[in-house]
Amino acid sequence: MSTAKQKILIVDDEPDILELIEYSLKKEDYQVCLASDGYEAIAVAKKELPDLIILDIMMPKMDGIEACRILRTLPEFKHTFIVFLTARSEEYSEIVGFNVGADDYIAKPIKPRALVSRINAILKRNQKEETETLDNKLRVGDLIIDREAYLVYQGGSKVVLAKKEFELLYLLASKPGKVYTRESILKKIWEESVVVTNRTIDVHIRKLREKLGENYISTIKGVGYKFELS
């Protein structure tokens, strides 16, 4: 059960889906608000300020992709968790979803227990980030990442990283489970004046895996990378 009354906005044009997810989440003691299209989702989100938004992609009036894109332009939703819910399994729809700012992606048909487990994990992860990012030191699993000193400790042992390797690790580890596209990594880590390619990112990821092990960073085919919190 969730210990906090966190608020979740569910957006879907199918009443049965709304009812199923609402019932499952209320059993976990979450507050729940509902919307049936993208326009309504934006209006309800502004009013309710949810901790997490479950957003269907295929909807009338305004689809989930456009709604997510608009929400991410609003300061109050830059860091809100957004999870896409869709029956579409094509890889390109996942890529588009991550590119507009989605944090995760859940396919229909919905399995209530699996959905609730995923939502619990995402919100728990957010609580860990809020409590563990202290004094510019990020503690994730057996890693301590010291932002000021540019030092990384793994299980108490110091790991030497180049500056860009460190910045890339810090970016990914600051949001465990969040998928960062290659485009967003380039914008955040490398200055616009510096000419780099996707290959540059891949090389830095390979070096991080060589120094830290293979279990921390996962490749999302055709999209980018994410940090795995074990």
C-alpha positions as CSV (number, residue, x, y, z in Angstrom):
1,M,0.0,0.0,0.0
2,S,1.1,3.6,-0.7
3,T,1.9,5.4,2.5
4,A,1.3,8.9,1.1
5,K,-1.8,10.3,-0.6
6,Q,-0.2,10.9,-3.9
7,K,-2.4,12.0,-6.7
8,I,-2.6,10.3,-10.1
9,L,-4.3,11.6,-13.2
10,I,-5.7,8.9,-15.6
11,V,-6.4,9.9,-19.2
12,D,-8.2,7.6,-21.5
13,D,-11.2,7.8,-23.8
14,E,-12.4,4.3,-22.9
15,P,-14.7,4.4,-19.8
16,D,-13.9,0.7,-18.9
17,I,-10.2,1.4,-18.9
18,L,-10.6,4.5,-16.7
19,E,-12.8,2.5,-14.2
20,L,-10.4,-0.4,-14.1
21,I,-7.3,1.7,-13.4
22,E,-9.1,4.0,-11.0
23,Y,-10.3,1.0,-9.0
24,S,-6.9,-0.6,-8.9
25,L,-5.1,2.6,-7.8
26,K,-7.7,3.6,-5.2
27,K,-7.2,0.2,-3.6
28,E,-3.5,1.3,-3.1
29,D,-4.8,4.5,-1.4
30,Y,-3.9,6.9,-4.2
31,Q,-6.0,9.9,-5.0
32,V,-7.3,9.6,-8.5
33,C,-8.6,12.2,-11.0
34,L,-9.8,11.4,-14.5
35,A,-9.9,12.9,-18.1
36,S,-11.1,11.5,-21.4
37,D,-9.0,13.4,-24.0
38,G,-5.9,15.6,-24.2
39,Y,-7.6,18.9,-23.8
40,E,-9.4,17.8,-20.7
41,A,-6.1,16.2,-19.4
42,I,-4.3,19.5,-19.6
43,A,-7.2,21.4,-17.8
44,V,-7.4,18.8,-15.0
45,A,-3.7,18.6,-14.6
46,K,-3.4,22.4,-14.1
47,K,-6.2,22.2,-11.5
48,E,-5.1,19.1,-9.6
49,L,-1.3,19.1,-10.1
50,P,-0.9,15.3,-10.0
51,D,2.3,13.5,-9.0
52,L,1.9,11.2,-12.0
53,I,-0.1,11.2,-15.2
54,I,-1.1,8.0,-17.0
55,L,-1.8,9.1,-20.6
56,D,-3.3,7.1,-23.4
57,I,-1.9,7.9,-26.8
58,M,-4.8,7.3,-29.1
59,M,-7.6,9.7,-28.1
60,P,-10.1,12.0,-29.9
61,K,-9.7,15.8,-30.0
62,M,-6.1,15.8,-28.8
63,D,-4.0,12.6,-28.6
64,G,-1.6,11.8,-25.8
65,I,1.6,12.7,-27.7
66,E,0.4,16.3,-28.2
67,A,-0.9,16.6,-24.6
68,C,2.4,15.4,-23.2
69,R,4.3,17.8,-25.4
70,I,2.2,20.7,-24.2
71,L,2.5,19.6,-20.5
72,R,6.2,19.5,-20.7
73,T,6.3,23.1,-21.8
74,L,4.6,24.2,-18.6
75,P,7.0,24.8,-15.7
76,E,4.8,22.9,-13.1
77,F,5.0,19.7,-15.2
78,K,8.6,19.6,-16.3
79,H,9.4,17.0,-13.6
80,T,6.0,15.3,-13.3
81,F,6.1,11.6,-14.1
82,I,4.2,10.8,-17.4
83,V,3.5,7.2,-18.3
84,F,2.0,6.4,-21.7
85,L,-0.7,3.8,-22.0
86,T,-1.5,2.4,-25.4
87,A,-2.5,-0.6,-27.5
88,R,0.0,0.4,-30.2
89,S,3.0,-1.8,-30.1
90,E,5.0,-0.3,-33.0
91,E,8.5,0.8,-32.1
92,Y,8.1,4.3,-33.7
93,S,5.2,5.2,-31.3
94,E,7.5,4.5,-28.3
95,I,10.2,6.6,-29.8
96,V,7.9,9.5,-30.4
97,G,6.5,9.1,-26.9
98,F,10.0,9.3,-25.3
99,N,11.0,12.2,-27.5
100,V,8.1,14.4,-26.2
101,G,9.0,13.6,-22.6
102,A,7.4,10.3,-21.5
103,D,9.1,8.6,-18.5
104,D,7.7,5.1,-19.1
105,Y,5.4,3.2,-21.5
106,I,2.8,0.6,-20.6
107,A,1.0,-1.5,-23.3
108,K,-2.6,-2.6,-23.3
109,P,-4.3,-4.9,-22.5
110,I,-3.8,-3.8,-18.9
111,K,-2.8,-6.2,-16.2
112,P,-3.9,-4.4,-13.0
113,R,-1.3,-5.9,-10.6
114,A,1.5,-5.2,-13.1
115,L,0.3,-1.7,-13.6
116,V,0.0,-0.9,-9.9
117,S,3.5,-2.4,-9.3
118,R,5.0,-0.2,-12.0
119,I,3.3,2.9,-10.6
120,N,4.4,2.1,-7.1
121,A,8.0,1.7,-8.3
122,I,8.0,5.0,-10.2
123,L,6.7,7.0,-7.3
124,K,8.9,5.3,-4.8
125,R,11.8,6.1,-7.0
126,N,10.8,9.7,-6.9
127,Q,10.8,9.7,-3.1
128,K,14.3,8.2,-3.1
129,E,15.6,10.9,-5.4
130,E,14.1,13.6,-3.1
131,T,15.7,12.2,0.0
132,E,19.0,11.0,-1.4
133,T,20.2,13.9,-3.5
134,L,21.8,15.7,-0.5
135,D,24.9,17.9,-0.3
136,N,25.4,17.4,-4.1
137,K,25.9,13.7,-3.5
138,L,23.7,11.3,-5.3
139,R,23.3,7.9,-3.7
140,V,21.9,5.3,-6.0
141,G,22.3,1.6,-5.1
142,D,25.9,1.0,-4.3
143,L,27.1,4.1,-6.0
144,I,27.8,7.5,-4.5
145,I,28.2,10.3,-7.0
146,D,29.8,13.5,-5.7
147,R,28.8,16.3,-7.9
148,E,31.1,18.9,-6.4
149,A,34.2,16.7,-6.3
150,Y,33.5,14.9,-9.5
151,L,34.1,11.6,-7.7
152,V,32.3,8.3,-7.9
153,Y,32.5,5.5,-5.3
154,Q,31.2,2.0,-6.0
155,G,30.8,-0.1,-2.9
156,G,33.3,2.2,-1.1
157,S,35.9,2.0,-3.8
158,K,36.7,5.1,-5.9
159,V,36.1,4.9,-9.7
160,V,38.0,7.3,-11.9
161,L,35.9,8.8,-14.7
162,A,36.6,11.4,-17.3
163,K,34.5,14.6,-17.0
164,K,32.0,13.8,-19.7
165,E,31.7,10.2,-18.5
166,F,30.9,11.6,-15.0
167,E,28.3,14.1,-16.3
168,L,26.6,11.4,-18.4
169,L,26.5,9.0,-15.4
170,Y,25.1,11.8,-13.1
171,L,22.4,12.6,-15.7
172,L,21.2,9.1,-16.1
173,A,21.5,8.2,-12.4
174,S,19.6,11.3,-11.3
175,K,16.4,9.7,-12.7
176,P,16.7,5.9,-12.4
177,G,14.4,4.2,-14.9
178,K,13.8,7.4,-17.0
179,V,14.7,6.9,-20.7
180,Y,16.9,9.7,-22.0
181,T,17.0,10.0,-25.8
182,R,20.3,10.5,-27.5
183,E,19.1,14.0,-28.6
184,S,18.4,15.0,-25.0
185,I,21.7,13.7,-23.8
186,L,23.6,15.7,-26.4
187,K,21.8,18.9,-25.4
188,K,22.4,18.4,-21.7
189,I,26.0,17.1,-21.7
190,W,27.6,18.7,-24.8
191,E,27.6,22.4,-25.7
192,E,25.8,23.2,-28.9
193,S,28.9,24.6,-30.4
194,V,30.7,21.2,-30.1
195,V,30.0,18.8,-33.0
196,V,29.3,15.4,-31.6
197,T,27.3,12.4,-32.9
198,N,25.3,9.5,-31.5
199,R,28.5,7.5,-31.8
200,T,30.1,9.8,-29.2
201,I,27.4,8.9,-26.7
202,D,27.7,5.2,-27.4
203,V,31.5,5.3,-26.8
204,H,31.0,7.1,-23.4
205,I,28.3,4.5,-22.5
206,R,30.7,1.7,-23.3
207,K,33.4,3.2,-21.2
208,L,31.1,3.6,-18.2
209,R,30.1,0.0,-18.6
210,E,33.7,-1.1,-18.6
211,K,34.4,0.8,-15.4
212,L,31.2,0.2,-13.5
213,G,29.9,-3.1,-15.0
214,E,27.1,-3.9,-17.4
215,N,24.2,-3.8,-15.0
216,Y,23.7,-0.1,-14.5
217,I,22.9,1.3,-17.9
218,S,20.4,-0.2,-20.3
219,T,20.1,0.5,-24.0
220,I,16.5,1.2,-25.3
221,K,16.8,0.3,-29.0
222,G,16.2,3.2,-31.3
223,V,15.7,5.6,-28.4
224,G,18.5,6.1,-26.0
225,Y,19.6,4.9,-22.5
226,K,18.3,4.6,-18.9
227,F,19.9,3.9,-15.5
228,E,18.7,0.7,-13.8
229,L,18.0,0.9,-10.1
230,S,18.5,-2.7,-8.8
